[in-house]
């Protein structure tokens, strides 16, 4: 029998991806549990936490957590990050073009100052790297390496659909 892992029993992957993205940018300086609790508390103040556990998080809820927790107050002062959603107004792009642009952003600096969160119909995760064959994730579940062919920008059978509204670029200040 396999032990339960994050994502098996809850749908908190959006919360985990935010913690993982900030952790990646601020390596040993971030207290992950405190950020996790702050994000959960903020979510609970505005939305139904039971809905999060049952159905997961939308990009509207993700936007709220980013705005209310990461882009103001304590976390903004101590862990400044520029967060953009570069594909919100784009509709004409192929999956290979998207992956190429994400990869360029991830390799913008040699010192891990960038991070990307993507959402699919099933899961939120932090993209760690992309090569010609795979997308690599920093993930708290088993979603760590997936063939690029398994992703699509349109609904296709047996693929992860990437939504333009669910792509976030994180960049740490110097």
N, CA and C of each residue as an Amber inpcrd file, in Angstrom:
protein
   522
   0.8340000  -1.1810000   0.0000000   0.0000000   0.0000000   0.0000000
   0.8770000   1.2420000   0.0000000   0.5720000   2.1850000  -0.8930000
   1.3420000   3.4270000  -1.0030000   0.8010000   4.4590000  -0.0110000
   1.7010000   5.1850000   0.6830000   1.2200000   6.2290000   1.5910000
   0.6240000   7.4010000   0.8080000  -0.3190000   8.0930000   1.4160000
  -0.9310000   9.2700000   0.7850000   0.1030000  10.3880000   0.6940000
   0.0460000  11.1270000  -0.3960000   0.9370000  12.2720000  -0.6170000
   0.0950000  13.4980000  -0.8960000   0.7310000  14.6590000  -0.8510000
   0.0210000  15.8980000  -1.1580000  -0.6630000  15.7390000  -2.4910000
  -1.9130000  16.1250000  -2.5370000  -2.6720000  16.0050000  -3.7690000
  -3.5400000  14.7650000  -3.8200000  -3.1840000  13.7350000  -3.0590000
  -3.9990000  12.5290000  -3.0480000  -5.3290000  12.7660000  -2.3400000
  -5.2950000  13.5290000  -1.2550000  -6.4750000  13.6980000  -0.4230000
  -7.0120000  15.1260000  -0.4110000  -6.2740000  16.0660000  -0.9520000
  -6.7290000  17.4470000  -0.9750000  -6.4100000  18.0500000  -2.3350000
  -6.8260000  19.2500000  -2.5330000  -6.5380000  19.9750000  -3.7760000
  -5.8270000  21.2890000  -3.4630000  -4.8710000  21.2250000  -2.5590000
  -4.1640000  22.4210000  -2.1170000  -2.9290000  22.7130000  -2.9810000
  -2.8550000  22.1400000  -4.1640000  -1.6610000  22.2970000  -4.9910000
  -1.3930000  23.7610000  -5.3570000  -2.4270000  24.5980000  -5.4570000
  -2.2150000  26.0240000  -5.7150000  -1.4520000  26.6770000  -4.5800000
  -1.8330000  26.3470000  -3.3510000  -1.1420000  26.8700000  -2.1620000
   0.3000000  26.3620000  -2.1440000   0.4740000  25.0550000  -2.3560000
   1.8170000  24.4820000  -2.3630000   2.6820000  25.0910000  -3.4640000
   2.1080000  25.3540000  -4.6230000   2.9080000  25.9220000  -5.7150000
   3.3770000  27.3250000  -5.3670000   2.5450000  28.1210000  -4.7000000
   2.9930000  29.4540000  -4.2700000   4.1480000  29.3460000  -3.2630000
   4.0020000  28.4560000  -2.2960000   5.0750000  28.2530000  -1.3180000
   6.3460000  27.7780000  -2.0190000   6.2180000  26.8230000  -2.9400000
   7.3860000  26.2990000  -3.6450000   8.0450000  27.3440000  -4.5320000
   7.2520000  28.2030000  -5.1820000   7.8150000  29.2480000  -6.0540000
   8.6150000  30.2580000  -5.2430000   8.0530000  30.7140000  -4.1240000
   8.7670000  31.6840000  -3.2840000   9.9710000  31.0240000  -2.6360000
   9.8250000  29.7800000  -2.1960000  10.9460000  29.0310000  -1.6150000
  12.1020000  28.9020000  -2.5930000  11.7840000  28.6260000  -3.8320000
  12.8100000  28.4980000  -4.8630000  13.5960000  29.8040000  -5.0060000
  12.8920000  30.9190000  -4.9570000  13.5420000  32.2160000  -5.1480000
  14.3310000  32.6660000  -3.9260000  13.9070000  32.2820000  -2.7520000
  14.5460000  32.7250000  -1.5110000  15.0650000  31.5460000  -0.6980000
  15.5530000  30.5900000  -1.3450000  16.1260000  29.3530000  -0.8020000
  15.9600000  29.1620000   0.7070000  16.9870000  29.3860000   1.4830000
  16.9610000  29.0510000   2.9060000  16.3790000  30.1440000   3.7970000
  15.9810000  31.2600000   3.2260000  15.5190000  32.3770000   4.0430000
  14.0370000  32.3050000   4.3870000  13.2590000  31.5970000   3.6460000
  11.8090000  31.5700000   3.8180000  11.3820000  30.4980000   4.8150000
  10.4890000  30.8780000   5.7300000   9.8640000  29.8990000   6.6180000
   8.6110000  29.4150000   5.9110000   8.7310000  28.2600000   5.2980000
   7.6800000  27.7270000   4.4330000   6.3530000  27.5280000   5.1670000
   6.3920000  27.0000000   6.3530000   5.1620000  26.7360000   7.1080000
   4.4090000  28.0370000   7.3850000   5.1460000  29.1140000   7.7320000
   4.4840000  30.3950000   8.0010000   3.7900000  30.9290000   6.7540000
   4.4520000  30.8280000   5.5990000   3.8240000  31.2850000   4.3600000
   2.6090000  30.4150000   4.0370000   2.7370000  29.1330000   4.1840000
   1.6150000  28.2130000   3.9500000   0.4090000  28.6070000   4.8050000
   0.6360000  28.8370000   6.0880000  -0.4570000  29.1960000   6.9960000
  -1.0620000  30.5480000   6.6470000  -0.2300000  31.4940000   6.2530000
  -0.7290000  32.8160000   5.8450000  -1.6050000  32.6890000   4.5990000
  -1.1790000  31.8930000   3.6280000  -1.9610000  31.6820000   2.4090000
  -3.2890000  30.9810000   2.7150000  -3.2620000  29.9720000   3.5630000
  -4.4840000  29.2640000   3.9580000  -5.4330000  30.2200000   4.6720000
  -4.8930000  31.0180000   5.5870000  -5.7150000  31.9650000   6.3240000
  -6.3480000  32.9950000   5.3850000  -5.5660000  33.5240000   4.4480000
  -6.0950000  34.4940000   3.4840000  -7.1760000  33.8510000   2.6160000
  -6.9220000  32.6430000   2.1780000  -7.9290000  31.9430000   1.3710000
  -9.2320000  31.8040000   2.1670000  -9.1040000  31.3620000   3.3980000
 -10.2700000  31.1190000   4.2540000 -11.0550000  32.4060000   4.5370000
 -10.3780000  33.5420000   4.5840000 -11.0630000  34.8100000   4.8320000
 -11.9900000  35.2060000   3.6860000 -11.6330000  34.8130000   2.4790000
 -12.4080000  35.2640000   1.3170000 -13.2170000  34.1540000   0.6450000
 -12.7520000  32.9180000   0.7530000 -13.3830000  31.8100000   0.0410000
 -13.6780000  30.6630000   1.0000000 -14.3910000  29.6790000   0.5090000
 -14.7470000  28.5110000   1.2940000 -13.6090000  27.4910000   1.2270000
 -12.9880000  27.2430000   2.3610000 -11.8420000  26.3250000   2.4160000
 -12.2470000  24.8970000   2.0500000 -13.5020000  24.5320000   2.3080000
 -13.9850000  23.2000000   1.9300000 -14.0160000  23.0730000   0.4070000
 -14.4030000  24.1530000  -0.2800000 -14.3750000  24.1340000  -1.7500000
 -12.9610000  23.9550000  -2.2620000 -11.9830000  24.5800000  -1.5950000
 -10.5810000  24.4010000  -1.9940000 -10.1890000  22.9360000  -1.8590000
 -10.5280000  22.3270000  -0.7390000 -10.1820000  20.9200000  -0.5230000
 -10.8710000  20.0100000  -1.5360000 -12.1020000  20.3470000  -1.8960000
 -12.8610000  19.5000000  -2.8150000 -12.5320000  19.7300000  -4.2860000
 -12.3560000  20.9910000  -4.6850000 -12.2800000  21.3120000  -6.1130000
 -10.9900000  21.9750000  -6.5660000 -10.1770000  22.4340000  -5.6490000
  -8.9640000  23.1360000  -6.0340000  -9.1930000  24.6270000  -6.1970000
  -8.2030000  25.2920000  -6.7210000  -8.1740000  26.7430000  -6.7850000
  -8.2720000  27.2380000  -8.2250000  -9.0300000  28.3080000  -8.4130000
  -9.1050000  28.9640000  -9.7200000  -8.0230000  30.0370000  -9.8130000
  -7.8380000  30.5610000 -11.0130000  -6.8610000  31.6370000 -11.1700000
  -7.3220000  32.9150000 -10.4670000  -8.6090000  33.1110000 -10.3090000
  -9.1210000  34.2760000  -9.5680000  -8.6770000  34.1870000  -8.1080000
  -8.7930000  33.0010000  -7.5380000  -8.3590000  32.7920000  -6.1610000
  -6.8390000  32.8880000  -6.0480000  -6.1280000  32.3640000  -7.0300000
  -4.6710000  32.4790000  -7.0540000  -4.2690000  33.9480000  -7.1200000
  -4.9220000  34.7160000  -7.9830000  -4.6400000  36.1550000  -8.0940000
  -4.8340000  36.8440000  -6.7510000  -5.9100000  36.4980000  -6.0500000
  -6.1720000  37.1060000  -4.7490000  -5.0730000  36.8000000  -3.7490000
  -4.6370000  35.5520000  -3.6840000  -3.5600000  35.1960000  -2.7490000
  -2.2740000  35.9280000  -3.0830000  -1.9630000  36.0250000  -4.3510000
  -0.7530000  36.7330000  -4.7670000  -0.8430000  38.2040000  -4.3560000
  -1.9720000  38.8250000  -4.6490000  -2.1520000  40.2450000  -4.3400000
  -2.1490000  40.5010000  -2.8300000  -2.9070000  39.7170000  -2.0940000
  -3.1000000  39.9710000  -0.6680000  -1.9570000  39.4910000   0.2260000
  -1.2290000  38.4810000  -0.2050000  -0.1700000  37.9280000   0.6470000
   1.2240000  38.2690000   0.1200000   1.4700000  38.0440000  -1.1720000
   2.8310000  38.1950000  -1.6980000   3.1670000  39.5960000  -2.1750000
   2.1800000  40.3860000  -2.5260000   2.4780000  41.7000000  -3.0950000
   2.1470000  42.8560000  -2.1720000   2.0240000  42.5660000  -0.8830000
   1.8730000  43.6280000   0.1010000   2.2240000  43.0800000   1.4770000
   2.4090000  43.9580000   2.4320000   2.6610000  43.5620000   3.8080000
   4.0020000  42.8800000   4.0200000   4.0010000  41.9610000   4.9730000
   5.2300000  41.3030000   5.4170000   5.9930000  40.6410000   4.2670000
   5.3180000  39.8300000   3.4880000   6.0190000  39.0810000   2.4370000
   6.5370000  39.9950000   1.3350000   5.8370000  41.0530000   1.0440000
   6.3240000  42.0190000   0.0540000   7.5730000  42.7400000   0.5670000
   7.5950000  43.0650000   1.8500000   8.7440000  43.7630000   2.4380000
   9.9680000  42.8650000   2.5780000   9.7640000  41.6300000   2.9750000
  10.8880000  40.7320000   3.2460000  11.2830000  39.8280000   2.0800000
  10.3520000  39.5870000   1.1870000  10.6010000  38.7050000   0.0400000
  10.0310000  39.3490000  -1.2270000  10.6100000  40.4680000  -1.6490000
  10.0380000  41.1700000  -2.8130000  10.1420000  40.3490000  -4.1000000
   9.0170000  40.2490000  -4.7720000   8.9150000  39.4760000  -6.0030000
   8.0350000  40.2570000  -6.9720000   8.4690000  40.3020000  -8.2170000
   7.6080000  40.8260000  -9.2740000   6.8860000  39.6360000  -9.8860000
   5.5660000  39.7130000  -9.9190000   4.7690000  38.6130000 -10.4460000
   3.9470000  39.1440000 -11.6100000   4.1050000  38.4940000 -12.7510000
   3.3560000  38.9060000 -13.9430000   2.5950000  37.7130000 -14.5020000
   1.5840000  38.0340000 -15.2670000   0.7950000  37.0290000 -15.9630000
   0.8920000  37.3770000 -17.4460000   1.9820000  37.0340000 -18.1050000
   2.2630000  37.5460000 -19.4470000   1.3490000  37.0370000 -20.5500000
   0.5600000  36.0230000 -20.2710000  -0.2590000  35.4280000 -21.3380000
  -1.7450000  35.7110000 -21.1850000  -2.1020000  36.5940000 -20.2930000
  -3.5200000  36.8820000 -20.0550000  -4.2220000  37.4500000 -21.2900000
  -3.5190000  38.1390000 -22.1370000  -4.1560000  38.7490000 -23.3060000
  -3.6600000  38.1450000 -24.6240000  -3.0960000  36.9680000 -24.5370000
  -2.5690000  36.3020000 -25.7260000  -3.4150000  35.0720000 -26.0220000
  -3.7240000  34.8620000 -27.2870000  -4.4770000  33.6640000 -27.6430000
  -3.8400000  32.9060000 -28.7980000  -2.9410000  33.5240000 -29.5090000
  -2.3160000  32.8720000 -30.6640000  -0.8740000  32.5030000 -30.3210000
  -0.7190000  31.2950000 -29.8340000   0.5920000  30.7980000 -29.4680000
   0.5120000  29.2810000 -29.4910000   1.5500000  28.6400000 -29.9510000
   1.5820000  27.1830000 -29.9390000   2.2190000  26.7010000 -28.6380000
   1.9950000  25.4680000 -28.3150000   2.5960000  24.8970000 -27.1110000
   4.1200000  24.9500000 -27.1800000   4.7720000  24.5880000 -28.3190000
   6.2350000  24.7220000 -28.3750000   6.7030000  26.1720000 -28.1890000
   5.9780000  27.1360000 -28.7460000   6.3440000  28.5390000 -28.5490000
   6.2210000  28.9260000 -27.0790000   5.1440000  28.4900000 -26.4470000
   4.9480000  28.7810000 -25.0320000   6.0900000  28.2130000 -24.1990000
   6.4150000  26.9490000 -24.4240000   7.5020000  26.3280000 -23.6640000
   8.8310000  27.0100000 -23.9190000   9.0670000  27.4440000 -25.1360000
  10.2950000  28.1620000 -25.4550000  10.3640000  29.4770000 -24.6710000
   9.2690000  30.2050000 -24.6180000   9.2440000  31.4740000 -23.8920000
   9.3900000  31.2620000 -22.3800000   8.7380000  30.2510000 -21.8500000
   8.8850000  29.9500000 -20.4280000  10.3330000  29.5820000 -20.1200000
  10.9310000  28.7700000 -20.9710000  12.3170000  28.3680000 -20.7740000
  13.2580000  29.5730000 -20.8310000  13.0230000  30.4890000 -21.7580000
  13.8390000  31.7120000 -21.8300000  13.7260000  32.5060000 -20.5410000
  12.5180000  32.6280000 -20.0120000  12.3320000  33.3510000 -18.7560000
  13.0620000  32.6500000 -17.6130000  12.9560000  31.3310000 -17.5250000
  13.6180000  30.5920000 -16.4540000  15.1320000  30.7110000 -16.5250000
  15.6660000  30.8970000 -17.7330000  17.1140000  31.0040000 -17.9080000
  17.5880000  32.4490000 -18.0450000  16.7410000  33.3900000 -17.7050000
  17.0490000  34.8140000 -17.8360000  18.2680000  35.2100000 -17.0060000
  18.4100000  34.6270000 -15.8230000  19.5260000  34.9080000 -14.9130000
  20.1740000  33.5920000 -14.5140000  21.4680000  33.6050000 -14.2210000
  22.1300000  32.3620000 -13.8300000  21.9240000  31.9710000 -12.3660000
  21.2610000  32.8160000 -11.5770000  21.2220000  32.5870000 -10.1300000
  19.8290000  32.2960000  -9.5710000  18.9920000  31.6050000 -10.3170000
  17.6680000  31.1880000  -9.8390000  16.8120000  32.3420000  -9.3210000
  16.7630000  33.4190000 -10.0600000  15.9310000  34.5560000  -9.6710000
  14.5590000  34.5080000 -10.3110000  14.2590000  33.4500000 -11.0290000
  12.9630000  33.3470000 -11.6900000  12.2970000  32.0130000 -11.3500000
  10.9930000  32.0470000 -11.4330000  10.1900000  30.8560000 -11.1850000
   8.8960000  31.0160000 -11.9740000   8.2970000  29.9060000 -12.3890000
   7.0540000  29.9450000 -13.1550000   6.0740000  28.9400000 -12.5670000
   4.8400000  29.3920000 -12.3670000   3.7560000  28.4940000 -11.9600000
   2.8270000  28.3540000 -13.1510000   2.4620000  27.1060000 -13.4470000
   1.4300000  26.8720000 -14.4640000   0.3030000  26.0440000 -13.8500000
  -0.8830000  26.2730000 -14.3960000  -2.0380000  25.4940000 -13.9730000
  -2.6030000  24.7230000 -15.1560000  -3.0120000  23.5180000 -14.8900000
  -3.7080000  22.7060000 -15.8820000  -5.0940000  22.4150000 -15.3240000
  -5.8650000  21.6330000 -16.0520000  -7.2010000  21.2990000 -15.5650000
  -7.1400000  20.4540000 -14.2920000  -5.9730000  19.8990000 -13.9820000
  -5.8420000  19.0150000 -12.8290000  -4.9760000  19.5510000 -11.7040000
  -4.0230000  20.4300000 -12.0340000  -2.9530000  20.6630000 -11.0620000
  -2.2620000  22.0030000 -11.2780000  -1.7930000  22.6050000 -10.1700000
  -0.8940000  23.7600000 -10.2000000   0.4980000  23.2700000  -9.8280000
   1.5260000  23.7760000 -10.5120000   2.8800000  23.3520000 -10.1820000
   3.8970000  24.3910000 -10.6180000   5.0860000  24.3000000 -10.0420000
   6.1950000  25.1850000 -10.3760000   7.0530000  24.5070000 -11.4410000
   7.2460000  25.1910000 -12.5660000   8.1140000  24.6870000 -13.6240000
   9.5590000  24.9860000 -13.2230000  10.3810000  23.9640000 -13.1870000
  11.7920000  24.1110000 -12.8230000  12.6610000  24.2840000 -14.0550000
  12.3490000  23.5500000 -15.1160000  13.1510000  23.5990000 -16.3440000
  12.3610000  22.9400000 -17.4680000  12.7630000  23.2570000 -18.6730000
  12.1680000  22.6470000 -19.8610000  13.3030000  22.3310000 -20.8220000
  13.3120000  21.1210000 -21.3520000  14.2730000  20.8030000 -22.4060000
  13.4850000  20.3620000 -23.6430000  14.1410000  19.7960000 -24.6150000
  13.4850000  19.4090000 -25.8560000  12.4560000  18.3020000 -25.6980000
  12.5360000  17.5700000 -24.6080000  11.6680000  16.4160000 -24.4350000
  10.7260000  16.5020000 -23.2330000  11.1800000  17.1330000 -22.1420000
  10.4190000  17.1010000 -20.8920000  10.2230000  18.4880000 -20.2870000
   9.1960000  18.5680000 -19.4330000   8.9870000  19.6980000 -18.5350000
   9.2590000  19.1610000 -17.1400000  10.1230000  19.8500000 -16.3910000
  10.5160000  19.4240000 -15.0510000   9.8650000  20.3560000 -14.0290000
   9.3560000  19.7820000 -12.9560000   8.6210000  20.5400000 -11.9590000
   9.2650000  20.4320000 -10.5890000   9.1040000  21.4730000  -9.7900000
   9.3520000  21.4290000  -8.3530000   7.9810000  21.2750000  -7.7510000
   7.6900000  20.1110000  -7.2840000   6.3260000  19.8140000  -6.9130000
   6.3020000  19.0030000  -5.6390000   5.2610000  19.1950000  -4.8490000
   5.1380000  18.4620000  -3.6020000   4.3970000  17.1350000  -3.7780000
   3.9880000  16.8370000  -4.9960000   3.3980000  15.5220000  -5.2720000
   4.3410000  14.7790000  -6.2180000   3.8390000  13.8290000  -6.9610000
   4.6860000  13.0670000  -7.8840000   4.7940000  13.6920000  -9.2670000
   4.3450000  14.9030000  -9.4380000   4.3430000  15.5900000 -10.7310000
   5.7090000  16.2500000 -10.9100000   6.7420000  15.4780000 -11.2660000
   8.1060000  16.0000000 -11.2980000   8.7170000  16.0830000 -12.6910000
   8.3220000  15.2220000 -13.6000000   8.8800000  15.2100000 -14.9520000
   7.8080000  14.6560000 -15.8780000   7.4240000  15.4750000 -16.8770000
   6.3600000  15.0670000 -17.7860000   6.7970000  15.3810000 -19.2110000
   6.5070000  14.4850000 -20.1210000   6.8180000  14.7080000 -21.5230000
   6.1060000  15.9530000 -22.0290000   6.7960000  16.7510000 -22.8230000
   6.1920000  17.9540000 -23.4030000   4.9650000  17.6070000 -24.2420000
   4.9670000  16.4290000 -24.8590000   3.8380000  16.0070000 -25.6960000
   2.5510000  15.7920000 -24.9040000   2.6710000  15.6840000 -23.5930000
   1.4850000  15.4850000 -22.7510000   0.7520000  16.7960000 -22.4390000
   1.2740000  17.9310000 -22.9310000   0.6620000  19.2330000 -22.6780000
   0.0810000  19.7980000 -23.9600000  -1.0060000  20.5520000 -23.8020000
  -1.6330000  21.1850000 -24.9440000  -2.3180000  22.4720000 -24.5040000
  -2.4740000  23.3790000 -25.4450000  -3.2090000  24.6190000 -25.1890000
  -4.6780000  24.4920000 -25.5710000  -5.0400000  23.3590000 -26.1450000
  -6.4290000  23.0790000 -26.4990000  -6.8340000  21.7590000 -25.8420000
  -8.1110000  21.5520000 -25.7030000  -8.5920000  20.3010000 -25.1140000
  -8.2900000  19.1360000 -26.0480000  -7.5090000  18.2120000 -25.5530000
  -7.2090000  16.9890000 -26.2840000  -7.2740000  15.8280000 -25.3000000
  -7.6890000  14.7090000 -25.7950000  -7.7660000  13.5140000 -24.9750000
  -6.3720000  13.1380000 -24.4700000  -6.2790000  12.8210000 -23.1840000
  -5.0410000  12.3570000 -22.5540000  -3.9250000  13.3980000 -22.5480000
  -4.2670000  14.6850000 -22.4710000  -3.2380000  15.7250000 -22.3130000
  -3.6090000  16.6160000 -21.1360000  -2.5970000  17.3150000 -20.6370000
  -2.8080000  18.3540000 -19.6420000  -3.0450000  19.6430000 -20.4090000
  -4.1860000  20.2540000 -20.2140000  -4.4840000  21.5060000 -20.8940000
  -3.9160000  22.6530000 -20.0700000  -3.0500000  23.4430000 -20.6990000
  -2.4950000  24.6250000 -20.0570000  -3.3870000  25.8080000 -20.4010000
  -3.7580000  26.5580000 -19.3890000  -4.5870000  27.7380000 -19.5790000
  -3.7080000  28.9870000 -19.5360000  -3.8520000  29.8600000 -20.5240000
  -3.0610000  31.0860000 -20.5660000  -3.2410000  31.9110000 -19.2940000
  -4.4470000  31.9240000 -18.7360000  -4.7160000  32.7020000 -17.5250000
  -4.0730000  32.1040000 -16.2810000  -3.5630000  30.8900000 -16.3970000
  -2.9980000  30.1760000 -15.2520000  -1.4820000  30.0270000 -15.3390000
  -0.8260000  31.0180000 -15.9320000   0.6310000  31.0200000 -16.0240000
   1.1410000  32.2810000 -15.3400000   1.9980000  32.0820000 -14.3550000
   2.5260000  33.1900000 -13.5510000   4.0470000  33.1730000 -13.5980000
   4.6360000  34.3330000 -13.8950000   6.0880000  34.4980000 -13.8820000
   6.4750000  35.2240000 -12.6020000   7.3840000  34.6410000 -11.8410000
   7.8940000  35.2160000 -10.5930000   9.3540000  35.6180000 -10.8090000
   9.7000000  36.8150000 -10.3940000  11.0820000  37.2790000 -10.5040000
  11.4790000  37.9600000  -9.2030000  12.5320000  37.4250000  -8.5840000
  13.0370000  37.9680000  -7.3260000  13.8420000  39.2200000  -7.5920000
  13.7100000  40.1770000  -6.6840000  14.5440000  41.3710000  -6.7630000
  15.9960000  40.9700000  -6.4780000  16.9050000  41.7600000  -6.9220000
  18.3440000  41.4270000  -6.7670000  18.7640000  41.2450000  -5.3630000
